[in-house]
């Protein structure tokens, strides 16, 4: 019964995701109807030869579809990372953003773009990736040293985020001209405009591998319900699982964030919303969170493009506008529970 | 079945456990007693293989614990910790179902046998009626019983319990220890109540300042002299017709403070 309902939910989620992809590719400065979107995709994938406007086809294939797919990858990756971090760190407030990954990515990107770190060989994304992993490693080490308690984990995240944000601000204030500062700010708040197919070509495999690793461990994640020593007593090799899964989620988020900038709250809000509906079993929670995260970010991207005509609002602003109130609700709920 | 050889374990510069050797026979109910901070929980963690001892070895049927893969170990040995809590919204059945974890691979589907096993475990702790209850709505005792159901669902040969009767009313305390005894498992349980230890245990191990003070049948272990030395209480130990020990504690009739206060009152 439960299995049937879960399969239906998964199927429905998949359909919604496809619809969202079509909408994401259709909405923009020139609205393109869904049937044209489908025809354009068919033309490119199977050389279907539908007679449609080549400009429309170019816009859909080269800009919007890659961008929308990227949004889906990011949403799914961030949501899955959120689920994993919340379970392993046993803190409902843990997510990639809170854990300092985004702050580190910003610092890395800024260091490359403004300070010229890497001597022009290293791209901004590579810098962001390095920064993200560095910051996350710092936060996790700090949390482990501080005693692994759920409170310490979040405090370590706060400390790490503040530190790396401070470094970013310092670098921007010291070295950026007005033009650069504006560009950096846009990147900091999340920006999918520059996404092209090669980016998707990296993000999608990383997402798939990361998700496969997490799905492999769904039973193990369930066993962390009462903490890591409880999990160990249930036969889980805690250290190996920690390294594998936290590593996987760190790499997933770092890769996403390095390409599109820091997008907050997806990893926090989506898992909680899904948990309310689907329960705590990771076998259901993980795939559904991935789907919802993907759809959520596609919609957020569409909203960010449509909110003000002729202008793109950073997607991080949209997710934060939804995410911050939900975060607040969680805090209040956490107190009464 | 379970053997500890010269176990030593400490935190930084403080030794918590020193030179503990004991052997638990198959089918035995061993009680672990000792004052607060004497190292009962730490010893259980070492025996369960959750912590590596600094010195010595724990062996299960002759094999050192580190040589047994975690998952296989969890199929043979279950531990119920003190006060393991969660804030997630889970049902009693879900918690008990976690006990199947070591028996299920990454992609082994949940089978009817697993459900039957969980049902049986829940029935054993008298929680079948509450199986779909939310964790947050349970009393402390019900949570404890759910943890024990989880441990039973692991289908272990050996059950390690850390003060399993905490938070339980007296009927459930006795009921639970009786239930544990009836499972026919080998049990090592840290117990607070010395009378419970006397009633249920085949042998009792006494921990004092991190050392094994004594290990033997209740009647030999629970002597007024030892109770005074280890627990700092005055007690009379009586042995009934069945050979069971009963401990009666003696406290000063009227605490000196109270006597002084009463004298003061009388003067007014």
Contacts between the chains, C-beta under 8 A, distances in Angstrom:
chain1	res1	chain2	res2	distance
A	92	B	87	7.0
A	216	B	106	5.2
A	217	B	106	7.1
A	218	B	106	7.7
A	219	B	101	5.9
A	219	B	104	5.9
A	219	B	106	6.4
A	220	B	101	7.6
A	220	B	106	7.9
A	222	B	98	6.5
A	222	B	101	7.1
A	223	B	98	5.9
A	223	B	101	4.8
A	225	B	86	5.2
A	225	B	88	6.2
A	225	B	90	6.6
A	225	B	95	7.2
A	225	B	98	6.4
A	226	B	81	7.8
A	226	B	84	4.0
A	226	B	85	7.0
A	226	B	86	5.5
A	226	B	98	7.9
A	227	B	84	6.4
A	229	B	45	7.7
A	229	B	50	5.6
A	229	B	81	6.8
A	230	B	81	6.5
A	230	B	84	5.2
A	232	B	50	5.4
A	232	B	70	7.0
A	233	B	48	6.1
A	233	B	50	6.3
A	233	B	74	6.6
A	233	B	78	7.1
A	233	B	79	4.3
A	233	B	81	7.2
A	234	B	74	5.4
A	234	B	98	6.2
A	234	B	99	7.4
A	234	B	101	4.4
A	234	B	102	5.9
A	234	B	154	7.4
A	235	B	70	4.9
A	235	B	71	3.8
A	235	B	72	7.6
A	235	B	73	6.5
A	235	B	74	2.9
A	235	B	75	7.0
A	235	B	101	6.2
A	235	B	102	3.5
A	236	B	70	6.6
A	236	B	71	7.9
A	236	B	101	7.3
A	237	B	70	5.1
A	275	B	88	7.8
A	275	B	89	7.7
A	279	B	89	7.4
A	279	B	90	7.9
A	280	B	88	4.8
A	280	B	89	6.7
A	280	B	90	5.5
A	280	B	94	7.2
A	281	B	94	7.4
A	334	B	87	7.4
A	337	B	87	5.9
A	337	B	136	6.7
